[in-house]
Amino acid sequence: MGKSKVRANFDVYNLSNRSNVLNMTTRFGPQWLQPIQIMGGRLLKLSAQFDF
C-alpha cells in the first residue's frame, strides 16, 4: 500500500513508584510546606500510530 507505516509506543511513568512532591504551599501559616500535589502511581501507556 505505498508508503504506509505503523509505529508502536510503550511508555512507563514513575517506574519506582515514588511519591515525589510536585507542588506545595509556600505561604506562611499552619499549612506551610504542606504537599498540594504528589506524583501518581505507576502508569503504563501503550499506543500506536498509523501513517499513510
N, C-alpha and C positions, 0 to 999 in steps of 0.2 A: 504493500500500500504506500509506496513512495517513501517519504522521509518522516514517518511517524516514529515516535519513541516513547517509552514508558520509564519513569523514574520513581523508584520506591524510596521512602524515607522512614527512618526509625530513630526517634528521639527519646532520651531518658533524662528527666529533670530530677534534681535532688536525690541522686542515687544513694547517698549516705544517710538520707532521712533525718537530717539535722533541722532543728527549729531555729534558724537564724532570724534575728530581728531585722525587719525591713524598714520599719517606721516606729518612732517613739515620741512620747510627749516631751516637749522641750520647755514648757512653761514652768516656772517655779510654783510650788504648791504641793499638796499631798500626793498628787499623781505624777510628780516629776520623774522622768526617765522610765515611765511605765510603757511596755510594748503596746502599740496600737495594731500593728500588722506583723505577723510572723510568716515565714516561708511554709507553704503547704507540704503535705506528704509527698511520697513518690508519685511520679506521673510518667506514664508511658504513652507515647504518641506514635501511631502508625499511619502513614499516608502514602498516597500515590499520585503522580501527575502524568497525564497522558497528553502529549503534544502531537498535533497533526497539521 
